[in-house]
Amino acid sequence: MDNATFDIFAEPLKPQDVLEDISIREDQVQQLRDAFAAAGIDSMDERRAVIESCTVRPVSAIRDLLAKDVRLVLRRIEERSLPSKPTSGSAWDNREEDTWIDKL
């Protein structure tokens, strides 16, 4: 094994070796707009709240997002558009799949 692999005193990374945050692409902007429209989230304030709940930083426009933020925002939009689970009854009554007892 090469001992230089774990050398903590090695040269520091050069700026070109560090991954930079990539800005959002045009197709990702359109993807987010389509997802918001499909979920019925039309208010700009509501859209901003969804985005900022994922990025945990203020975002003034959709183009201020980073490419890495898109997946989180899309997942949050999808979660909001899913039908809510029934709250009546117990967790046993509201289970989605059959158990071995149901199969008897």
Biopython code that builds the backbone (N, CA, C, O; Angstrom):
import numpy as np
from Bio.PDB.StructureBuilder import StructureBuilder

atoms = [
    (1, "MET", "N", (0.846, -1.179, 0.000)),
    (1, "MET", "CA", (0.000, 0.000, 0.000)),
    (1, "MET", "C", (0.888, 1.237, 0.000)),
    (1, "MET", "O", (1.941, 1.261, 0.636)),
    (2, "ASP", "N", (0.458, 2.238, -0.704)),
    (2, "ASP", "CA", (1.212, 3.470, -0.836)),
    (2, "ASP", "C", (0.951, 4.346, 0.387)),
    (2, "ASP", "O", (-0.194, 4.711, 0.651)),
    (3, "ASN", "N", (1.991, 4.685, 1.127)),
    (3, "ASN", "CA", (1.839, 5.508, 2.330)),
    (3, "ASN", "C", (1.484, 6.952, 2.001)),
    (3, "ASN", "O", (0.967, 7.669, 2.858)),
    (4, "ALA", "N", (1.748, 7.380, 0.792)),
    (4, "ALA", "CA", (1.444, 8.760, 0.410)),
    (4, "ALA", "C", (-0.056, 9.003, 0.283)),
    (4, "ALA", "O", (-0.505, 10.149, 0.272)),
    (5, "THR", "N", (-0.826, 7.925, 0.187)),
    (5, "THR", "CA", (-2.266, 8.064, 0.048)),
    (5, "THR", "C", (-2.886, 8.779, 1.239)),
    (5, "THR", "O", (-3.823, 9.563, 1.082)),
    (6, "PHE", "N", (-2.363, 8.510, 2.427)),
    (6, "PHE", "CA", (-2.938, 9.072, 3.645)),
    (6, "PHE", "C", (-2.053, 10.153, 4.266)),
    (6, "PHE", "O", (-2.161, 10.434, 5.459)),
    (7, "ASP", "N", (-1.203, 10.741, 3.484)),
    (7, "ASP", "CA", (-0.294, 11.763, 3.975)),
    (7, "ASP", "C", (-1.065, 13.060, 4.214)),
    (7, "ASP", "O", (-1.546, 13.690, 3.273)),
    (8, "ILE", "N", (-1.176, 13.447, 5.476)),
    (8, "ILE", "CA", (-1.943, 14.655, 5.802)),
    (8, "ILE", "C", (-1.164, 15.926, 5.514)),
    (8, "ILE", "O", (-1.722, 17.023, 5.535)),
    (9, "PHE", "N", (0.122, 15.778, 5.248)),
    (9, "PHE", "CA", (0.935, 16.951, 4.958)),
    (9, "PHE", "C", (1.178, 17.114, 3.457)),
    (9, "PHE", "O", (2.094, 17.828, 3.048)),
    (10, "ALA", "N", (0.368, 16.460, 2.651)),
    (10, "ALA", "CA", (0.495, 16.572, 1.203)),
    (10, "ALA", "C", (0.102, 17.976, 0.764)),
    (10, "ALA", "O", (-0.454, 18.746, 1.547)),
    (11, "GLU", "N", (0.388, 18.300, -0.471)),
    (11, "GLU", "CA", (0.049, 19.616, -0.993)),
    (11, "GLU", "C", (-1.459, 19.842, -0.918)),
    (11, "GLU", "O", (-2.231, 18.913, -1.153)),
    (12, "PRO", "N", (-1.890, 21.067, -0.593)),
    (12, "PRO", "CA", (-3.338, 21.346, -0.561)),
    (12, "PRO", "C", (-3.917, 21.280, -1.971)),
    (12, "PRO", "O", (-3.201, 21.410, -2.964)),
    (13, "LEU", "N", (-5.212, 21.077, -2.031)),
    (13, "LEU", "CA", (-5.889, 21.013, -3.326)),
    (13, "LEU", "C", (-5.814, 22.354, -4.035)),
    (13, "LEU", "O", (-5.890, 23.410, -3.407)),
    (14, "LYS", "N", (-5.666, 22.299, -5.324)),
    (14, "LYS", "CA", (-5.667, 23.508, -6.145)),
    (14, "LYS", "C", (-7.122, 23.870, -6.446)),
    (14, "LYS", "O", (-7.985, 22.992, -6.428)),
    (15, "PRO", "N", (-7.409, 25.130, -6.719)),
    (15, "PRO", "CA", (-8.804, 25.534, -6.983)),
    (15, "PRO", "C", (-9.479, 24.725, -8.083)),
    (15, "PRO", "O", (-10.678, 24.466, -7.991)),
    (16, "GLN", "N", (-8.753, 24.317, -9.120)),
    (16, "GLN", "CA", (-9.379, 23.543, -10.191)),
    (16, "GLN", "C", (-9.692, 22.116, -9.762)),
    (16, "GLN", "O", (-10.454, 21.426, -10.440)),
    (17, "ASP", "N", (-9.111, 21.652, -8.633)),
    (17, "ASP", "CA", (-9.380, 20.304, -8.144)),
    (17, "ASP", "C", (-10.620, 20.240, -7.262)),
    (17, "ASP", "O", (-11.137, 19.151, -7.013)),
    (18, "VAL", "N", (-11.100, 21.366, -6.792)),
    (18, "VAL", "CA", (-12.253, 21.419, -5.893)),
    (18, "VAL", "C", (-13.528, 21.515, -6.728)),
    (18, "VAL", "O", (-13.610, 22.295, -7.677)),
    (19, "LEU", "N", (-14.509, 20.714, -6.359)),
    (19, "LEU", "CA", (-15.785, 20.773, -7.075)),
    (19, "LEU", "C", (-16.489, 22.086, -6.761)),
    (19, "LEU", "O", (-16.609, 22.478, -5.600)),
    (20, "GLU", "N", (-16.938, 22.738, -7.775)),
    (20, "GLU", "CA", (-17.655, 23.990, -7.606)),
    (20, "GLU", "C", (-19.150, 23.729, -7.656)),
    (20, "GLU", "O", (-19.606, 22.744, -8.238)),
    (21, "ASP", "N", (-19.900, 24.620, -7.041)),
    (21, "ASP", "CA", (-21.347, 24.529, -7.136)),
    (21, "ASP", "C", (-21.760, 24.947, -8.540)),
    (21, "ASP", "O", (-21.417, 26.033, -9.006)),
    (22, "ILE", "N", (-22.490, 24.083, -9.194)),
    (22, "ILE", "CA", (-22.899, 24.316, -10.573)),
    (22, "ILE", "C", (-24.258, 25.009, -10.582)),
    (22, "ILE", "O", (-25.177, 24.597, -9.874)),
    (23, "SER", "N", (-24.380, 26.045, -11.375)),
    (23, "SER", "CA", (-25.652, 26.767, -11.485)),
    (23, "SER", "C", (-26.701, 25.885, -12.147)),
    (23, "SER", "O", (-26.386, 24.935, -12.863)),
    (24, "ILE", "N", (-27.949, 26.227, -11.888)),
    (24, "ILE", "CA", (-29.068, 25.480, -12.445)),
    (24, "ILE", "C", (-29.097, 25.650, -13.960)),
    (24, "ILE", "O", (-28.821, 26.732, -14.477)),
    (25, "ARG", "N", (-29.431, 24.573, -14.663)),
    (25, "ARG", "CA", (-29.526, 24.612, -16.127)),
    (25, "ARG", "C", (-30.949, 25.011, -16.540)),
    (25, "ARG", "O", (-31.883, 24.942, -15.741)),
    (26, "GLU", "N", (-31.089, 25.420, -17.771)),
    (26, "GLU", "CA", (-32.391, 25.854, -18.295)),
    (26, "GLU", "C", (-33.419, 24.730, -18.265)),
    (26, "GLU", "O", (-34.585, 24.968, -17.951)),
    (27, "ASP", "N", (-32.997, 23.498, -18.591)),
    (27, "ASP", "CA", (-33.947, 22.381, -18.567)),
    (27, "ASP", "C", (-34.396, 22.060, -17.140)),
    (27, "ASP", "O", (-35.515, 21.590, -16.936)),
    (28, "GLN", "N", (-33.534, 22.309, -16.157)),
    (28, "GLN", "CA", (-33.926, 22.099, -14.765)),
    (28, "GLN", "C", (-34.914, 23.162, -14.308)),
    (28, "GLN", "O", (-35.834, 22.869, -13.544)),
    (29, "VAL", "N", (-34.729, 24.387, -14.768)),
    (29, "VAL", "CA", (-35.680, 25.469, -14.459)),
    (29, "VAL", "C", (-37.057, 25.080, -14.975)),
    (29, "VAL", "O", (-38.053, 25.199, -14.261)),
    (30, "GLN", "N", (-37.109, 24.614, -16.222)),
    (30, "GLN", "CA", (-38.389, 24.213, -16.810)),
    (30, "GLN", "C", (-38.989, 23.018, -16.069)),
    (30, "GLN", "O", (-40.203, 22.942, -15.879)),
    (31, "GLN", "N", (-38.144, 22.105, -15.661)),
    (31, "GLN", "CA", (-38.616, 20.930, -14.913)),
    (31, "GLN", "C", (-39.267, 21.365, -13.600)),
    (31, "GLN", "O", (-40.319, 20.843, -13.230)),
    (32, "LEU", "N", (-38.658, 22.307, -12.901)),
    (32, "LEU", "CA", (-39.241, 22.804, -11.653)),
    (32, "LEU", "C", (-40.554, 23.535, -11.907)),
    (32, "LEU", "O", (-41.519, 23.352, -11.166)),
    (33, "ARG", "N", (-40.595, 24.352, -12.939)),
    (33, "ARG", "CA", (-41.831, 25.077, -13.256)),
    (33, "ARG", "C", (-42.963, 24.111, -13.594)),
    (33, "ARG", "O", (-44.104, 24.305, -13.175)),
    (34, "ASP", "N", (-42.639, 23.077, -14.350)),
    (34, "ASP", "CA", (-43.651, 22.074, -14.700)),
    (34, "ASP", "C", (-44.145, 21.339, -13.459)),
    (34, "ASP", "O", (-45.339, 21.071, -13.327)),
    (35, "ALA", "N", (-43.232, 21.015, -12.553)),
    (35, "ALA", "CA", (-43.609, 20.301, -11.324)),
    (35, "ALA", "C", (-44.490, 21.176, -10.438)),
    (35, "ALA", "O", (-45.471, 20.693, -9.873)),
    (36, "PHE", "N", (-44.153, 22.450, -10.315)),
    (36, "PHE", "CA", (-44.988, 23.369, -9.529)),
    (36, "PHE", "C", (-46.388, 23.473, -10.140)),
    (36, "PHE", "O", (-47.385, 23.446, -9.419)),
    (37, "ALA", "N", (-46.460, 23.589, -11.456)),
    (37, "ALA", "CA", (-47.753, 23.707, -12.127)),
    (37, "ALA", "C", (-48.573, 22.436, -11.948)),
    (37, "ALA", "O", (-49.775, 22.511, -11.693)),
    (38, "ALA", "N", (-47.943, 21.270, -12.078)),
    (38, "ALA", "CA", (-48.653, 20.000, -11.925)),
    (38, "ALA", "C", (-49.166, 19.812, -10.499)),
    (38, "ALA", "O", (-50.210, 19.197, -10.284)),
    (39, "ALA", "N", (-48.430, 20.342, -9.534)),
    (39, "ALA", "CA", (-48.839, 20.220, -8.132)),
    (39, "ALA", "C", (-49.841, 21.302, -7.736)),
    (39, "ALA", "O", (-50.368, 21.282, -6.624)),
    (40, "GLY", "N", (-50.106, 22.242, -8.636)),
    (40, "GLY", "CA", (-51.057, 23.305, -8.334)),
    (40, "GLY", "C", (-50.492, 24.374, -7.417)),
    (40, "GLY", "O", (-51.250, 25.082, -6.754)),
    (41, "ILE", "N", (-49.181, 24.500, -7.370)),
    (41, "ILE", "CA", (-48.533, 25.525, -6.551)),
    (41, "ILE", "C", (-48.259, 26.710, -7.472)),
    (41, "ILE", "O", (-47.257, 26.737, -8.186)),
    (42, "ASP", "N", (-49.170, 27.694, -7.446)),
    (42, "ASP", "CA", (-49.103, 28.806, -8.381)),
    (42, "ASP", "C", (-48.550, 30.082, -7.759)),
    (42, "ASP", "O", (-47.974, 30.911, -8.463)),
    (43, "SER", "N", (-48.716, 30.247, -6.466)),
    (43, "SER", "CA", (-48.280, 31.458, -5.788)),
    (43, "SER", "C", (-46.748, 31.504, -5.709)),
    (43, "SER", "O", (-46.103, 30.522, -5.343)),
    (44, "MET", "N", (-46.187, 32.659, -6.057)),
    (44, "MET", "CA", (-44.739, 32.813, -5.987)),
    (44, "MET", "C", (-44.238, 32.702, -4.548)),
    (44, "MET", "O", (-43.148, 32.183, -4.307)),
    (45, "ASP", "N", (-45.030, 33.188, -3.598)),
    (45, "ASP", "CA", (-44.641, 33.091, -2.188)),
    (45, "ASP", "C", (-44.604, 31.626, -1.741)),
    (45, "ASP", "O", (-43.706, 31.211, -1.008)),
    (46, "GLU", "N", (-45.584, 30.861, -2.189)),
    (46, "GLU", "CA", (-45.635, 29.445, -1.832)),
    (46, "GLU", "C", (-44.477, 28.681, -2.489)),
    (46, "GLU", "O", (-43.872, 27.806, -1.870)),
    (47, "ARG", "N", (-44.182, 29.017, -3.731)),
    (47, "ARG", "CA", (-43.053, 28.381, -4.420)),
    (47, "ARG", "C", (-41.742, 28.706, -3.702)),
    (47, "ARG", "O", (-40.902, 27.831, -3.497)),
    (48, "ARG", "N", (-41.581, 29.965, -3.329)),
    (48, "ARG", "CA", (-40.370, 30.375, -2.613)),
    (48, "ARG", "C", (-40.252, 29.643, -1.283)),
    (48, "ARG", "O", (-39.159, 29.231, -0.896)),
    (49, "ALA", "N", (-41.372, 29.478, -0.582)),
    (49, "ALA", "CA", (-41.346, 28.763, 0.695)),
    (49, "ALA", "C", (-40.915, 27.310, 0.510)),
    (49, "ALA", "O", (-40.144, 26.782, 1.311)),
    (50, "VAL", "N", (-41.407, 26.669, -0.537)),
    (50, "VAL", "CA", (-41.018, 25.283, -0.817)),
    (50, "VAL", "C", (-39.530, 25.216, -1.123)),
    (50, "VAL", "O", (-38.824, 24.358, -0.592)),
    (51, "ILE", "N", (-39.052, 26.111, -1.970)),
    (51, "ILE", "CA", (-37.638, 26.111, -2.355)),
    (51, "ILE", "C", (-36.744, 26.378, -1.149)),
    (51, "ILE", "O", (-35.757, 25.674, -0.932)),
    (52, "GLU", "N", (-37.092, 27.391, -0.369)),
    (52, "GLU", "CA", (-36.253, 27.742, 0.772)),
    (52, "GLU", "C", (-36.299, 26.694, 1.876)),
    (52, "GLU", "O", (-35.368, 26.601, 2.676)),
    (53, "SER", "N", (-37.366, 25.906, 1.933)),
    (53, "SER", "CA", (-37.405, 24.829, 2.923)),
    (53, "SER", "C", (-36.427, 23.718, 2.553)),
    (53, "SER", "O", (-36.015, 22.938, 3.410)),
    (54, "CYS", "N", (-36.062, 23.650, 1.288)),
    (54, "CYS", "CA", (-35.087, 22.647, 0.835)),
    (54, "CYS", "C", (-33.657, 23.172, 0.866)),
    (54, "CYS", "O", (-32.730, 22.442, 1.216)),
    (55, "THR", "N", (-33.482, 24.432, 0.501)),
    (55, "THR", "CA", (-32.123, 24.977, 0.393)),
    (55, "THR", "C", (-31.615, 25.542, 1.714)),
    (55, "THR", "O", (-30.406, 25.672, 1.905)),
    (56, "VAL", "N", (-32.507, 25.873, 2.612)),
    (56, "VAL", "CA", (-32.189, 26.460, 3.914)),
    (56, "VAL", "C", (-31.338, 27.725, 3.736)),
    (56, "VAL", "O", (-30.413, 27.989, 4.504)),
    (57, "ARG", "N", (-31.677, 28.481, 2.717)),
    (57, "ARG", "CA", (-31.064, 29.781, 2.468)),
    (57, "ARG", "C", (-32.063, 30.606, 1.662)),
    (57, "ARG", "O", (-32.897, 30.043, 0.952)),
    (58, "PRO", "N", (-31.991, 31.912, 1.761)),
    (58, "PRO", "CA", (-32.918, 32.730, 0.989)),
    (58, "PRO", "C", (-32.638, 32.620, -0.513)),
    (58, "PRO", "O", (-31.484, 32.628, -0.941)),
    (59, "VAL", "N", (-33.696, 32.520, -1.293)),
    (59, "VAL", "CA", (-33.591, 32.431, -2.749)),
    (59, "VAL", "C", (-34.564, 33.449, -3.329)),
    (59, "VAL", "O", (-35.772, 33.357, -3.109)),
    (60, "SER", "N", (-34.037, 34.417, -4.072)),
    (60, "SER", "CA", (-34.903, 35.466, -4.597)),
    (60, "SER", "C", (-35.533, 35.086, -5.939)),
    (60, "SER", "O", (-36.599, 35.591, -6.291)),
    (61, "ALA", "N", (-34.875, 34.200, -6.683)),
    (61, "ALA", "CA", (-35.402, 33.767, -7.977)),
    (61, "ALA", "C", (-35.009, 32.322, -8.218)),
    (61, "ALA", "O", (-34.031, 31.832, -7.655)),
    (62, "ILE", "N", (-35.776, 31.645, -9.057)),
    (62, "ILE", "CA", (-35.523, 30.232, -9.325)),
    (62, "ILE", "C", (-34.138, 30.028, -9.964)),
    (62, "ILE", "O", (-33.531, 28.969, -9.807)),
    (63, "ARG", "N", (-33.658, 31.017, -10.664)),
    (63, "ARG", "CA", (-32.345, 30.920, -11.312)),
    (63, "ARG", "C", (-31.193, 31.064, -10.319)),
    (63, "ARG", "O", (-30.037, 30.858, -10.689)),
    (64, "ASP", "N", (-31.486, 31.412, -9.076)),
    (64, "ASP", "CA", (-30.456, 31.473, -8.035)),
    (64, "ASP", "C", (-30.148, 30.101, -7.450)),
    (64, "ASP", "O", (-29.205, 29.941, -6.674)),
    (65, "LEU", "N", (-30.953, 29.115, -7.831)),
    (65, "LEU", "CA", (-30.724, 27.760, -7.327)),
    (65, "LEU", "C", (-29.468, 27.160, -7.936)),
    (65, "LEU", "O", (-28.986, 27.597, -8.981)),
    (66, "LEU", "N", (-28.960, 26.157, -7.261)),
    (66, "LEU", "CA", (-27.837, 25.383, -7.776)),
    (66, "LEU", "C", (-28.380, 24.076, -8.343)),
    (66, "LEU", "O", (-29.475, 23.645, -7.982)),
    (67, "ALA", "N", (-27.629, 23.460, -9.212)),
    (67, "ALA", "CA", (-28.070, 22.206, -9.837)),
    (67, "ALA", "C", (-28.339, 21.137, -8.777)),
    (67, "ALA", "O", (-29.246, 20.320, -8.939)),
    (68, "LYS", "N", (-27.563, 21.138, -7.700)),
    (68, "LYS", "CA", (-27.741, 20.126, -6.662)),
    (68, "LYS", "C", (-29.029, 20.328, -5.860)),
    (68, "LYS", "O", (-29.477, 19.402, -5.183)),
    (69, "ASP", "N", (-29.628, 21.509, -5.922)),
    (69, "ASP", "CA", (-30.865, 21.794, -5.185)),
    (69, "ASP", "C", (-32.098, 21.237, -5.873)),
    (69, "ASP", "O", (-33.118, 21.011, -5.223)),
    (70, "VAL", "N", (-32.021, 21.012, -7.170)),
    (70, "VAL", "CA", (-33.202, 20.665, -7.958)),
    (70, "VAL", "C", (-33.845, 19.372, -7.476)),
    (70, "VAL", "O", (-35.065, 19.311, -7.322)),
    (71, "ARG", "N", (-33.057, 18.358, -7.239)),
    (71, "ARG", "CA", (-33.609, 17.070, -6.817)),
    (71, "ARG", "C", (-34.356, 17.194, -5.486)),
    (71, "ARG", "O", (-35.423, 16.603, -5.316)),
    (72, "LEU", "N", (-33.803, 17.953, -4.552)),
    (72, "LEU", "CA", (-34.472, 18.140, -3.260)),
    (72, "LEU", "C", (-35.801, 18.867, -3.414)),
    (72, "LEU", "O", (-36.791, 18.497, -2.783)),
    (73, "VAL", "N", (-35.823, 19.898, -4.252)),
    (73, "VAL", "CA", (-37.052, 20.667, -4.456)),
    (73, "VAL", "C", (-38.105, 19.806, -5.146)),
    (73, "VAL", "O", (-39.277, 19.837, -4.769)),
    (74, "LEU", "N", (-37.696, 19.042, -6.151)),
    (74, "LEU", "CA", (-38.649, 18.161, -6.837)),
    (74, "LEU", "C", (-39.239, 17.132, -5.883)),
    (74, "LEU", "O", (-40.430, 16.831, -5.957)),
    (75, "ARG", "N", (-38.427, 16.596, -4.995)),
    (75, "ARG", "CA", (-38.921, 15.620, -4.018)),
    (75, "ARG", "C", (-39.925, 16.270, -3.068)),
    (75, "ARG", "O", (-40.937, 15.660, -2.723)),
    (76, "ARG", "N", (-39.650, 17.504, -2.646)),
    (76, "ARG", "CA", (-40.566, 18.208, -1.735)),
    (76, "ARG", "C", (-41.889, 18.496, -2.431)),
    (76, "ARG", "O", (-42.950, 18.363, -1.822)),
    (77, "ILE", "N", (-41.838, 18.890, -3.702)),
    (77, "ILE", "CA", (-43.066, 19.143, -4.457)),
    (77, "ILE", "C", (-43.876, 17.859, -4.571)),
    (77, "ILE", "O", (-45.095, 17.873, -4.397)),
    (78, "GLU", "N", (-43.210, 16.762, -4.859)),
    (78, "GLU", "CA", (-43.887, 15.466, -4.979)),
    (78, "GLU", "C", (-44.535, 15.064, -3.659)),
    (78, "GLU", "O", (-45.660, 14.565, -3.646)),
    (79, "GLU", "N", (-43.831, 15.277, -2.551)),
    (79, "GLU", "CA", (-44.392, 14.949, -1.231)),
    (79, "GLU", "C", (-45.651, 15.763, -0.952)),
    (79, "GLU", "O", (-46.617, 15.247, -0.390)),
    (80, "ARG", "N", (-45.639, 17.030, -1.344)),
    (80, "ARG", "CA", (-46.805, 17.890, -1.105)),
    (80, "ARG", "C", (-47.995, 17.508, -1.954)),
    (80, "ARG", "O", (-49.138, 17.732, -1.554)),
    (81, "SER", "N", (-47.747, 16.930, -3.132)),
    (81, "SER", "CA", (-48.854, 16.592, -4.020)),
    (81, "SER", "C", (-49.422, 15.203, -3.760)),
    (81, "SER", "O", (-50.466, 14.853, -4.310)),
    (82, "LEU", "N", (-48.748, 14.402, -2.924)),
    (82, "LEU", "CA", (-49.278, 13.076, -2.589)),
    (82, "LEU", "C", (-50.516, 13.221, -1.722)),
    (82, "LEU", "O", (-50.589, 14.136, -0.902)),
    (83, "PRO", "N", (-51.492, 12.334, -1.886)),
    (83, "PRO", "CA", (-52.676, 12.408, -1.020)),
    (83, "PRO", "C", (-52.285, 12.107, 0.419)),
    (83, "PRO", "O", (-51.428, 11.264, 0.685)),
    (84, "SER", "N", (-52.923, 12.805, 1.328)),
    (84, "SER", "CA", (-52.610, 12.575, 2.738)),
    (84, "SER", "C", (-53.152, 11.218, 3.170)),
    (84, "SER", "O", (-54.184, 10.753, 2.686)),
    (85, "LYS", "N", (-52.440, 10.612, 4.078)),
    (85, "LYS", "CA", (-52.859, 9.298, 4.569)),
    (85, "LYS", "C", (-54.009, 9.473, 5.554)),
    (85, "LYS", "O", (-54.086, 10.483, 6.253)),
    (86, "PRO", "N", (-54.891, 8.500, 5.606)),
    (86, "PRO", "CA", (-56.024, 8.619, 6.530)),
    (86, "PRO", "C", (-55.539, 8.660, 7.979)),
    (86, "PRO", "O", (-54.593, 7.969, 8.357)),
    (87, "THR", "N", (-56.204, 9.476, 8.767)),
    (87, "THR", "CA", (-55.809, 9.610, 10.165)),
    (87, "THR", "C", (-56.810, 8.953, 11.104)),
    (87, "THR", "O", (-56.598, 8.924, 12.316)),
    (88, "SER", "N", (-57.893, 8.429, 10.557)),
    (88, "SER", "CA", (-58.863, 7.776, 11.424)),
    (88, "SER", "C", (-58.425, 6.348, 11.697)),
    (88, "SER", "O", (-57.745, 5.734, 10.875)),
    (89, "GLY", "N", (-58.802, 5.832, 12.820)),
    (89, "GLY", "CA", (-58.419, 4.469, 13.167)),
    (89, "GLY", "C", (-57.003, 4.423, 13.727)),
    (89, "GLY", "O", (-56.391, 5.448, 14.025)),
    (90, "SER", "N", (-56.515, 3.220, 13.857)),
    (90, "SER", "CA", (-55.179, 3.031, 14.417)),
    (90, "SER", "C", (-54.170, 2.811, 13.304)),
    (90, "SER", "O", (-54.544, 2.696, 12.137)),
    (91, "ALA", "N", (-52.908, 2.754, 13.655)),
    (91, "ALA", "CA", (-51.861, 2.473, 12.678)),
    (91, "ALA", "C", (-52.076, 1.080, 12.076)),
    (91, "ALA", "O", (-51.750, 0.841, 10.913)),
    (92, "TRP", "N", (-52.621, 0.177, 12.871)),
    (92, "TRP", "CA", (-52.902, -1.171, 12.370)),
    (92, "TRP", "C", (-53.982, -1.118, 11.295)),
    (92, "TRP", "O", (-53.873, -1.781, 10.264)),
    (93, "ASP", "N", (-55.028, -0.327, 11.541)),
    (93, "ASP", "CA", (-56.110, -0.201, 10.568)),
    (93, "ASP", "C", (-55.654, 0.511, 9.298)),
    (93, "ASP", "O", (-56.172, 0.225, 8.218)),
    (94, "ASN", "N", (-54.713, 1.418, 9.403)),
    (94, "ASN", "CA", (-54.267, 2.223, 8.272)),
    (94, "ASN", "C", (-53.076, 1.640, 7.516)),
    (94, "ASN", "O", (-52.546, 2.290, 6.615)),
    (95, "ARG", "N", (-52.651, 0.445, 7.862)),
    (95, "ARG", "CA", (-51.496, -0.153, 7.179)),
    (95, "ARG", "C", (-51.851, -0.408, 5.715)),
    (95, "ARG", "O", (-53.014, -0.624, 5.375)),
    (96, "GLU", "N", (-50.845, -0.379, 4.866)),
    (96, "GLU", "CA", (-51.086, -0.491, 3.429)),
    (96, "GLU", "C", (-50.951, -1.910, 2.905)),
    (96, "GLU", "O", (-51.526, -2.235, 1.867)),
    (97, "GLU", "N", (-50.222, -2.742, 3.580)),
    (97, "GLU", "CA", (-50.006, -4.091, 3.062)),
    (97, "GLU", "C", (-50.521, -5.132, 4.044)),
    (97, "GLU", "O", (-50.641, -4.874, 5.242)),
    (98, "ASP", "N", (-50.818, -6.291, 3.525)),
    (98, "ASP", "CA", (-51.324, -7.373, 4.360)),
    (98, "ASP", "C", (-50.182, -7.971, 5.188)),
    (98, "ASP", "O", (-49.035, -8.038, 4.747)),
    (99, "THR", "N", (-50.530, -8.392, 6.378)),
    (99, "THR", "CA", (-49.580, -9.084, 7.236)),
    (99, "THR", "C", (-49.903, -10.569, 7.207)),
    (99, "THR", "O", (-50.861, -10.991, 6.560)),
    (100, "TRP", "N", (-49.119, -11.338, 7.893)),
    (100, "TRP", "CA", (-49.360, -12.784, 7.913)),
    (100, "TRP", "C", (-50.706, -13.084, 8.581)),
    (100, "TRP", "O", (-51.337, -14.096, 8.276)),
    (101, "ILE", "N", (-51.136, -12.226, 9.474)),
    (101, "ILE", "CA", (-52.426, -12.463, 10.131)),
    (101, "ILE", "C", (-53.570, -12.264, 9.122)),
    (101, "ILE", "O", (-54.549, -13.009, 9.140)),
    (102, "ASP", "N", (-53.445, -11.278, 8.260)),
    (102, "ASP", "CA", (-54.472, -11.032, 7.235)),
    (102, "ASP", "C", (-54.569, -12.203, 6.254)),
    (102, "ASP", "O", (-55.632, -12.452, 5.685)),
    (103, "LYS", "N", (-53.485, -12.902, 6.062)),
    (103, "LYS", "CA", (-53.451, -13.984, 5.089)),
    (103, "LYS", "C", (-53.998, -15.296, 5.640)),
    (103, "LYS", "O", (-54.144, -16.261, 4.890)),
    (104, "LEU", "N", (-54.301, -15.352, 6.933)),
    (104, "LEU", "CA", (-54.831, -16.602, 7.533)),
    (104, "LEU", "C", (-56.233, -16.871, 7.072)),
    (104, "LEU", "O", (-56.833, -17.869, 7.471)),
]
sb = StructureBuilder()
sb.init_structure("model")
sb.init_model(0)
sb.init_chain("A")
sb.init_seg("    ")
for serial, (resi, resn, name, xyz) in enumerate(atoms, 1):
    if name == "N":
        sb.init_residue(resn, " ", resi, " ")
    sb.init_atom(name, np.array(xyz, "f"), 0.0, 1.0, " ", f" {name:<3s}", serial, name[0])
structure = sb.get_structure()
